[in-house]
Amino acid sequence: MGFLRTQAVRQELAAAGIADATLQSAYLRARRLNAEHGRTYYLATLLLPPAKRPHVHALYGFARYADDIVDELDPTIDVERRADRFTRWSEAVLADLDRGRSTDPVCQALLHTIETWQLPRSHFADFLHSMRADLVVSSYDRYADLAGYMWGSAAVIGLQMLPILGQAGPDVPQPELRRRAIDLGLAFQLTNFIRDVGEDLDRGRIYLPLESLRMFGVEPAQLAAARAAGTVDEPIRRLLRFEIERTRTLYRSAEQGIELVHPTSRDCLRTALTLYRDILLQVEQADYNVFARRASVPLRRRARVAGLGLVRARQARTRYA
């Protein structure tokens, strides 16, 4: 880590009042997970006030940590045993949450963030429940079924963020604020599902609702063949076009919630929403071929959007210091 970056990290931890060396190390671990695996999310986080950044890193780091455990459990072990192993790990995490202490660095940062912002334990129980589903469920028949999974994998993460982001004022309607946060979490998750169709097939999973496949005459075997060939046909294009429009509807709803959060947090959300929504545009520009390569937003575009957001974010922090 370069000198300037080290200084910036120390300033963030100091601004958040995190002085204990062990806790600082835990937050740094979570920050590295965020920087290595969530480029767009991490970039947007840098637009928040320094005191809030470590807590967002803690939430992301834990989510990524759990996801990695699911994906990296030995595939030669049968599903039931892998699920049992994850269940034991997740129960240990929930026990740590109840005790308020842990020996795991990522969980240490998470526990401190939960205590700082009084985040509900149920959000993390729901998240871990959805992560376990990845070991035992390979597809979802209806969108309603998928939405049940996404409640734990995405919606609760949007809700976890709300106390950290803050709200525009005391009169903000809480049901609307929660609904917009949930819609943003769902939109992010569906964007991942669309972008990662090929990679998910490699793991034996299909996250596009099977009812959508049936609507456009697409069989799961066709998706597997498209992945193997690195090509896409017209029924799959129509399927992805439909799912992209569903996702954009959620983005339009979520966008209406940006003005409901504190002004110093708005550009973080706006930047994340803009860049994640751009992934859908990249899928379209690739003629919906999500099988040959992973769609990503060009570096120049990310730098431009983040740069403009950073200017506005600094102005907001000055105005509301």
Buried (B, 14 or more C-beta within 10 A) or exposed (E): EEEEEEEBBEEBBEBBEBEEEEBBEBBBBBBBBBBEBBBBBBBBBBBBBBBBBBBBBBBBBBBBBBBEBBEEBEEEEEEEEBBBBBBEBBEBBBEBBEEEEBEBBBBBBBBBBBEBBEBEEEBBBBBBBBBBBBBEEBBBEEBEBBBBBBBBBBBBBBBBBBBBBBBBEEEBEEEEBBBBBBBBBBBBBBBBBBBBBBBBBEEEBBBBBBBBBEEBEBEBEBBBBBBEEEEBEEBBBBBBBBBBEBBBEBBEBBBEBBEBBBBBBBBBBBBBBBBBBBBBBBBBEBEBBBBBEBBBBEEEBBEEBBEBBBEBBEEBBEEEE
